[in-house]
């Protein structure tokens, strides 16, 4: 089980179960909707996660699908938890559309694998580096929103430092991530030291793809792959964009990015070599 179950993850599981049960019943959305007195678009919103159904609505659907006993109790309880709000919800106005959903899924993940071409992954950033990135990318944001964005980024890092089932992070970084002077030499040196220290943790692996290793599978852009502790929760990919974030649920998309990540690992330096590489950059700056 995840150390801190997330309402977002519960909602994802619930919508998958409702869709699976309806499909197993042999009924169409329109047929189910007519039986319980709602529109088929409302049912679609339940099954796609656009709307969080009330526990009572879930119970009515389970009556139609003939679900009883422990499974019924578990799904109704899941609906209760899915309607709660995570700590990140109060910051949603400061976040790009879709990123609050990512944070909720990240909170329930057991492993995060990411490839980055330009910037250090948010969950591995120092506060000074995070502020420098946020100030440059949030061009139209007010100062208080920048503070809020940085706060959210720092809060996420508790996932990898907690003692109870810490999140495992595997980060593959293009050399450009480490050489770009974000926030100036002092900020960048602090960030490099932070990466070296994090890489010493058993739940954090950092791999570097150096320039001489040439072209690689990740040149189309950065991405995140999330793996969850429960088999019922399939892996997913998160694609961050300037104004929003995308979470494709297509298994083929997840498979494609998983293969890309494997290819990138083949191009990257080994973990110990990557630490030496980052230490070398620190020595260059001194």
NORKA-V778507 format. One record per residue. N is the residue number from 1. RES is the residue in one letter. PHI is phi in whole degrees, -180 to 180 (* if undefined). PSI is psi in radians with two decimals (none if undefined). Layout:
n = [N;N]
res = [RES;RES]
phi = [PHI;PHI]
psi = [PSI;PSI]
//
This chain:
n = [1;2;3;4;5;6;7;8;9;10;11;12;13;14;15;16;17;18;19;20;21;22;23;24;25;26;27;28;29;30;31;32;33;34;35;36;37;38;39;40;41;42;43;44;45;46;47;48;49;50;51;52;53;54;55;56;57;58;59;60;61;62;63;64;65;66;67;68;69;70;71;72;73;74;75;76;77;78;79;80;81;82;83;84;85;86;87;88;89;90;91;92;93;94;95;96;97;98;99;100;101;102;103;104;105;106;107;108;109;110;111;112;113;114;115;116;117;118;119;120;121;122;123;124;125;126;127;128;129;130;131;132;133;134;135;136;137;138;139;140;141;142;143;144;145;146;147;148;149;150;151;152;153;154;155;156;157;158;159;160;161;162;163;164;165;166;167;168;169;170;171;172;173;174;175;176;177;178;179;180;181;182;183;184;185;186;187;188;189;190;191;192;193;194;195;196;197;198;199;200;201;202;203;204;205;206;207;208;209;210;211;212;213;214;215;216;217;218;219;220;221;222;223;224;225;226;227;228;229;230;231;232;233;234;235;236;237;238;239;240;241;242;243;244;245;246;247;248;249;250;251;252;253;254;255;256;257;258;259;260;261;262;263;264;265;266;267;268;269;270;271;272;273;274;275;276;277;278;279;280;281;282;283;284;285;286]
res = [X;X;X;X;X;X;X;X;X;X;X;X;X;X;X;X;X;X;X;X;X;X;X;X;X;X;X;X;X;X;X;X;X;X;X;X;X;X;X;X;X;X;X;X;X;X;X;X;X;X;X;X;X;X;X;X;X;X;X;X;X;X;X;X;X;X;X;X;X;X;X;X;X;X;X;X;X;X;X;X;X;X;X;X;X;X;X;X;X;X;X;X;X;X;X;X;X;X;X;X;X;X;X;X;X;X;X;X;X;X;X;X;X;X;X;X;X;X;X;X;X;X;X;X;X;X;X;X;X;X;X;X;X;X;X;X;X;X;X;X;X;X;X;X;X;X;X;X;X;X;X;X;X;X;X;X;X;X;X;X;X;X;X;X;X;X;X;X;X;X;X;X;X;X;X;X;X;X;X;X;X;X;X;X;X;X;X;X;X;X;X;X;X;X;X;X;X;X;X;X;X;X;X;X;X;X;X;X;X;X;X;X;X;X;X;X;X;X;X;X;X;X;X;X;X;X;X;X;X;X;X;X;X;X;X;X;X;X;X;X;X;X;X;X;X;X;X;X;X;X;X;X;X;X;X;X;X;X;X;X;X;X;X;X;X;X;X;X;X;X;X;X;X;X;X;X;X;X;X;X;X;X;X;X;X;X]
phi = [*;-67;-65;-135;-53;-106;-57;-63;-68;-63;-64;-61;-66;-64;-66;-68;-68;-63;-66;-64;-66;-64;-61;-68;-77;79;-97;-82;-59;-62;-67;-65;-60;-66;-65;-106;79;-126;-86;-67;-69;-64;-64;-60;-67;-65;-76;-105;82;-71;-132;-90;-69;-71;-55;-65;-65;-64;-61;-65;-63;-67;-62;-64;-86;70;-98;-135;69;-63;-64;-63;-61;-64;-71;-66;-65;-62;-64;-63;-68;-65;-87;-76;-120;-76;-59;-74;-63;-70;-103;-61;-68;-90;-103;-68;-55;95;-74;-64;-66;-61;-59;-64;-74;-60;-64;-101;-74;-101;-139;-120;-113;-140;-119;-131;-105;-128;-127;-63;-55;-53;-72;-114;-85;-79;-65;-66;-65;-60;-66;-63;-64;-64;-65;-81;-94;-91;-60;-101;-84;-72;-54;-68;-71;-63;-59;-67;-60;-65;-59;-61;-63;-69;-64;-62;-70;-62;-63;-95;-105;-65;-83;-93;49;-64;-67;-91;-121;-120;-114;-106;-118;-65;-54;-59;-60;-85;-95;-68;-81;-87;79;99;-57;-66;-63;-70;-65;-61;-66;-64;-61;-61;-64;-61;-68;-64;-65;-83;-78;-66;-102;-128;-124;-121;-123;-112;-101;-74;-53;-63;-78;75;-66;-149;-68;-95;-70;-76;140;-74;-162;-125;-118;-110;-119;-115;-72;-95;-62;-71;-104;-68;-60;-142;-116;-120;-116;-91;-123;-60;-109;-165;-132;-120;-125;-65;-95;-67;-57;-67;-66;-62;-63;-63;-72;-65;-65;-61;-65;-61;-64;-65;-62;-68;-86;-82;-66;-67;-54;-68;-67;-66;-63;-62;-62;-68;-62;-63;-65;-65;-65;-63;-86;-83]
psi = [2.58;2.58;-0.60;1.53;2.40;2.40;-0.63;-0.75;-0.66;-0.71;-0.73;-0.76;-0.72;-0.80;-0.58;-0.70;-0.72;-0.70;-0.74;-0.75;-0.72;-0.75;-0.71;-0.44;-0.29;0.14;2.55;2.89;-0.75;-0.69;-0.76;-0.78;-0.70;-0.66;-0.61;0.03;0.62;3.03;2.69;-0.44;-0.60;-0.76;-0.69;-0.70;-0.59;-0.79;-0.32;-0.01;0.13;-0.49;2.42;1.92;2.59;2.67;-0.64;-0.66;-0.69;-0.72;-0.70;-0.73;-0.68;-0.53;-0.78;-0.65;-0.05;0.63;2.21;3.10;-2.53;-0.66;-0.72;-0.81;-0.72;-0.74;-0.66;-0.71;-0.67;-0.69;-0.64;-0.84;-0.59;-0.42;-0.10;2.97;2.36;2.95;-0.50;-0.27;-0.62;-0.22;0.12;-0.50;-0.39;-0.15;2.68;2.64;2.28;-0.37;-0.49;-0.61;-0.71;-0.78;-0.72;-0.65;-0.67;-0.67;-0.42;-0.13;2.72;-0.51;2.36;2.15;2.29;2.56;2.34;2.43;-0.43;-0.67;2.61;2.38;2.44;-0.66;-0.17;0.14;2.61;2.88;-0.70;-0.73;-0.78;-0.71;-0.73;-0.74;-0.81;-0.71;-0.60;-0.52;-0.49;1.17;-0.64;0.12;2.51;2.72;-0.66;-0.55;-0.60;-0.77;-0.71;-0.73;-0.75;-0.72;-0.78;-0.76;-0.73;-0.65;-0.62;-0.46;-0.25;-0.38;-0.59;-0.22;-0.18;2.66;-0.43;1.82;1.15;2.63;2.37;2.27;2.25;1.91;2.18;2.13;2.25;2.57;-0.54;-0.55;-0.67;-0.37;-0.37;2.17;1.49;2.08;0.05;2.93;-0.74;-0.78;-0.71;-0.65;-0.74;-0.71;-0.73;-0.74;-0.70;-0.73;-0.74;-0.75;-0.71;-0.68;-0.25;-0.19;2.51;-0.34;0.15;2.20;2.24;2.21;2.42;2.34;1.79;2.71;-0.76;-0.27;-0.02;-2.73;2.68;3.00;-0.28;0.23;-0.19;-0.29;2.95;2.80;2.85;2.44;2.20;2.33;2.43;2.70;-0.39;2.31;-0.48;-0.24;1.77;2.73;2.72;2.86;2.47;2.24;1.98;2.33;3.02;-0.73;-0.08;3.11;2.58;2.44;1.47;2.26;-0.04;2.10;-0.56;-0.62;-0.74;-0.75;-0.73;-0.78;-0.52;-0.74;-0.69;-0.74;-0.69;-0.71;-0.70;-0.66;-0.61;-0.47;-0.41;2.74;2.70;2.83;-0.81;-0.62;-0.63;-0.69;-0.75;-0.66;-0.80;-0.67;-0.64;-0.69;-0.64;-0.71;-0.63;-0.57;-0.22;none]
//
